[in-house]
């Protein structure tokens, strides 16, 4: 790729160096000539290497972004963990009560809750429920871990889509650092095969994460799913019981995904619906702006990889 070649290639400026004794008063003219020569070779710094300004222009970002490291995401994640602890003790608390409990401005609490899709428990009418847990359970590592880079922590979940009187199930896996949907599967049953197929889909195009987070549904605690993840070298993490907000990243995605997908009953066949699901996920990953990052997830992932390679000298 041209950008990678730009990053890896060092271009040396031509021209030799003359001593002051040899040129005397011509030294100033020699330096002026050198500056003119450097101006004609745009993108070279004093060492003859590609400058950071030229590098930033080549990848379409500002020079400052090559060095600036945001502190806010980690601070927000720590606050998210505090909010989840309060909700674990008081599931019905809204953002105002949480703000009082934590002694933090309610606007900041609300912003972080929206950012991570955290919603307090609310009693509603009959709704879709997942199978009860009946297998191996793992601790919630996200109470102490913070996603630091792509493929560090993934989260898995599934949702249901009504389709002509039947139900279609969509399982997805999201990268918590880039917010990209790295894998998904669609089946007409919410079996262990549904979530395993989503993981296999992700592994076909990405390296294995360090941690895979989910809820305690029987699909995730099953022996087959646990065996698959551990055989891939993945450490499992699970939300605590009755704590749906601890996997709010997926819930937040599903809310927006279903709006973008539109009415599924407008499609005549299951194949047409699956094609629309694939297209909607592609648009989400590639072009849909994510408010937390001000850009699409794949664009953010690409920017991270470019700016965290070894940067050229200033």
N, C-alpha and C positions, 0 to 999 in steps of 0.2 A: 504494500500500500504506500502511496506517495508520502503520506504523513509520517509513517514509520521510517521510511527511508530518510526523510528530513530529520527525524529525531536521532537516527543512528549514525548518519554520515557527518563527518567533520570536514569542512572545506577549508583548506589552508590558503591564506592570502599570499600572493607572490611578492617578490621584491626583496632585496638584501638590505643590510644595515651598514651604514658608513660611519666611521668614527668622526668625532668632532675635529680632531687634528687634521684629517685629510681634507675636509670641506670648509672648515672655518666658518666664514659668514654665510656660506651657502646652506647651513644646517636648517635655517628657518624655511628656505625654499624647498628643501628636500622633504621636510615634514608636511608642507602644504601639498606637494605632489602626492605624498602617500595618502593624505586625507582625500584628495580628489580621486585617487585610484580606489580607495575604500568606498567612496560614494558611488562609484560606478558598479561595484560589486555589492549590491544591496543585500542586506541580511548578514553581513560579516561584522563581527565586533573587533576590538583591538587585537585580540589573540588570533584573528583569522578564522574564528569559529562562527557557526550560525548563531545569531543573537536571539535572546528570548523574545524580543519584539517581533522578529521575523518568524520565529517558531509559532508565536501566538497567532499572528496573522494567517499562517498557513493552515491552522486548525480551526480558525474562526472564533477565537475567544480573546478576552482581554488579557493583557500582560499580567495584570494584578492577580487574576484568577489562578495563575500558575503557582503562586506562592501562598495565597490566602487560604487558610483552613478554617472552615466554619466550626464554631464552638457550640452554637445553638442546638444542632441536632442531638448532641450527647446530653445537653442540659434538659432538653425536652424529653428525652428517653428516661432520664432519672426521675423527672416529675411524673411521667407516665407510670413508672413503677410505684411511686407513692400513691397516685390516684387509685391504682388497682388494689393496693393494700387497704385503702379506705373503703372501697367498694366491696371488698371481700368481707369486711366486718359489717358494712351497712349497704347492702345491695340496692336499696331504693334511693340512695342519696343522688341528688342532681348536682350540677356544677357549683351552685351557690353554697350548698352544705359542705361539699368537698373543699371549697375555698376556705370556709370557716374552720374546718377541721385541720387543714394544713397551714392556715394563716398565710395564704397566698392570694393575690389579686384574682377575682373571679373571671376576669377577661382572659387572663393567661391560662387558667384552668380550662375554660371553655375552648380556647384555641388548641391546646394540646389534646383535649378529648376529641375534637373534630379531626385533628391531624392523624390520630391513630385509630379513629373509628370506635372510640370507647363510648358505650351507651349503658346507662344504668338499667337495671331490670325493671320492666313494666308488665303488669298483668294485662293480657289481651285475650281475645277469644281463641278458639281452637286453631292451632298452627302445626306446621310440620315439625316433627321431632325425630332426632336421630336415635339409632339403636343404643340401648344402655351398654355401658362398659362391661366387658366380661373377658378380661385378659390381663396382660402385663401393663402396669402403669409406671410412668417415669416422672420425675420431678420437673417442675417448671423452671428451666434454666434461664428463661427470659427475665426472671425477677432479679437476676444478677448480671446477665450478659447484655452487651450492647452491640448491634451490628456495625462492624467497622470497615467492611469492604465487601465487594460483590461475592456472592456464594459463601458468605460466612454463615448466615442464618436464613433458612427458608421456612415458610409456614404453609401448611396444607389444610384444606377444608373443602367441603362440597355444598352445593345448594341444589334446590329442585326448581324445575321449569315446567309449568303446566302446558300440556300440548294436546289439544283435541280430546279432552277428557281423560288423558293419561298423564303420567309424570316422567319427565326426562331429568336425569341427574348429571350435573357438571361438577367435576372435581378439578381444583386448580392448585398450583403451587406458586407462591409469590416469593421473590427475593426481597427480604425486608430492607436491604440497603438501597437497592435501585428501584424497588417497587415493580419490577418487571415480572410478568407471568411467565415463568420459565418452563412450565409443563402443565398439561391439562388432559382430561379424558371425558368422554360422554358415554353414558350407558343408560339403559332403561331400568336399572336396579341399583340401589345403594349398597353394593356388596363390597367385600374387601378387594375384589378385582378392580373396582372403580378407582380407589385411592392408590393401589399399586400401579395401575396403568398410568396414572398421572405422574408418579415418581419415575417410572421407566421413561415416559415421554420427556421429562426434564433431563434425565441422565443421557439421553440420546444426543443432546445438543449442548450440554453444560457439564462442567466438572462437579463432583459431589460436594455438597455443603459440609460445613463442620457440624452444624446443628439443624435438625428438622423438627419444627414445632407443630403441634396439632392439639385438638381437644381429646377427651378420653372416650370418644365413640368406639364401639366395638370393632369398627373397620380398622381403626388405627392401633388398637391394643391386641389385635389378632396375632397369632403366632406367625402366620405367613408374612404379614406386613412388617413385623418386628424383625424377622429373620432377613427379609430383603434389605431393609435399611442398615442393619448391623453388618450384613455381608458386604455392603458397599462402603463400610467404614464411617457411617453416619451416626452421630450421637442423637438420640431421641429426647424430645422435651414435650411436656404436655401441660395444658392449662389445668388448674384445679377445678374440682367439681363445682357446678353452679356458678361458674365465673366466665360467661361468654365474652366479656370485654377483654379477657386475656388473649383472645385471638381476633381482635377487632379489625386487624389489617385486612383480612379476607372479607369480613362483613362489609367494610367500607367499599371494597372493590365490587362486591356483588350488587350493592345498592346502585352504583353508577353503571355497572355493566348491564343490568336489566333495563335501565332507562335507555341506554345506547342501543341495545338489541331490539327494543320495541316489542310489539305484540307478537309472541311466537306463533299464535294461531293463524297468522296471515300466510304462513308457509303450508303448502299442501302435503309435503312429505317430510319424513324424519331427516332424510339426506339434505334437503334444503335448509332445515333448521340447523343441522350440524355445520353446514357450510357458512351460515350466517354467524354462528358462534365463533368459528375460526376467524372470520373476517373481523368481527368486533374485537376479539382479543388482539389480533394483529394491529388494528388501528390504535387500541389502547397502548400497546407496547411501543409503537413506532412514531405516532404523530399526536396522540392526545396529550395535552399539557397536564402534568400532575402539579397541583398547587404547592405541594411541599417542596418541589425541586425546580419549579418554574420552567419545566421542559418535559418531554416525553421520557419514559423510563430508559429506553435503549439509548437515547441521546445522552442521558445522564451517565449511563454505564460507560459509553464510549469516551465521554469527557473525562471521567475518572481514570480510565486506563491511560489516556494520553497524558494527563497531568501528573500521573504517579509513576510514569516511566522516568528514567534518569534524564533530568532536564538539561538543556544546553547551558553553557556558561553565560552569565549576564554580560 
